[in-house]
Amino acid sequence: SKIIIIIMIFFENAGGSQVPRQVIESISRSLAHRHRCVIGSKAKETARNILMSLVGGNSDIHEAYLGQNASTLFELLARQYVRTGFLKKGDEVTICSENHLANTNPWVHIAKEVG
């Protein structure tokens, strides 16, 4: 007989995603420990390294960001673009009108602020 191994990868998506049982169990274990900030830091470092390997990144020249949700990450990205001068007054950002608000609102907010 043939053994089939299925590897599943779950990424957060705008509006929330289904959470696999392993994630629920890991969160529960983390919350049950007294020094969860240490455990959490190690878990985030491991997650960043795994994410970097999945997308073919190199930690010497790339960074992987993890956050609460897509809405927060896109808002931070839009603000960082303005802060660094990558996006400035008069620049255009094209967004799809059929997108989730998490994907569009940050750019609309920045456009109103920057002009």
Secondary structure, DSSP 8 states (H G I E B T S, - for coil): -------------TT-----HHHHHHHHHHHHSTTHHHHHHHHHHHHHHHHHHHTT--TTT------S-HHHHHHHHHHHHHHTTSS-TT------TTS-HHHHHHHHHHHHHH-
